Structure formats: C-alpha cells, structure tokens
Amino acid sequence: MKTIKSRQDFEHVFSRGRRFNHPLIRMTICESVGEGDSGRVAFVGAKRLGCAVVRNRSKRVMREAARSCGFPVAGYDIILFATPKTRVSSPQEMDKALRSLMKRAGVAGEER
C-alpha cells in the first residue's frame, strides 16, 4: 500500500481536498497529482487521542478497514484520521464507516 509521507503532499491534500466525517473516522480526499494512476493513503492518530498504544491501535484498525475496502483508490490521495471512538471500534465497524464515507465522496474502491 503506497502511503503519503512528505509534508508537502499532506499540505496539498489538506488545501485542495474534500472532508467527510463519521463518528468513527474522518477522511480528507483529493485527486492525486504527479503519481499517475496509483493512489496513496495516510493514517493519522493525533496525540490528543491518548498514549502511543492507543494511537497505534487506532491506526491498525484503520489500516485493516482500508485494506478490506480496496485502498488505495487509483487516482486519489486519502488521509484517514482517527477519532476518540476509533480506539474502541472493531475492524468490521470501521469497514462499514469507511464504506459509507467512500460512498458520500463518490469514490468506489475494489472489493477484497
């Protein structure tokens, strides 16, 4: 899975991307530029969520849900943010939340 790593790429997605919220997860999505057809994903767990164990578990759950939803989506850069409810949710609940966000954004991932 290709990930967004540079600060410049994060700022590009933040400035030009559209934002979608769900109680379990937040998503910012932008069409990719310069990467061809391959899409990229970033998983963010802010310090305000808690200690490193909590942040890492939240990101693991988001990664599992993203894999099952067919991420990365070709042609899009996507940043997924953990919320306080992410840490107590199961991968199945996250999968359902992520699919609803993708539907609202008008993006279709591959089924896996």
Helices and strands as residue ranges (DSSP letters): H 7-16, E 18-21, E 25-31, E 40-44, G 47-49, H 52-68, E 76-82, G 86-88, H 91-105
